[in-house]
């Protein structure tokens, strides 16, 4: 596993803002690029971290746990 600090920052921002659009504005990167970074992270971890809907995102149990790790590290 080779998770990068930037991936953790991106995930943390999406999780805390509840939206890829809001997180992309805060991080200053395009929404499709942010979405790809999170999808790559989920692939690397082998489990979904976010549940996506038309109203935003919510955390899966694995996402809750990973967010805690991100907060400690960042």
Buried (B, 14 or more C-beta within 10 A) or exposed (E): EEBEEEBBBBBBBBBBBBBBEBBBBBBEBEBEEBBEBBEBBBEEBEEBBBEEEEEBBEBBEBBEEBBEEBEEEE
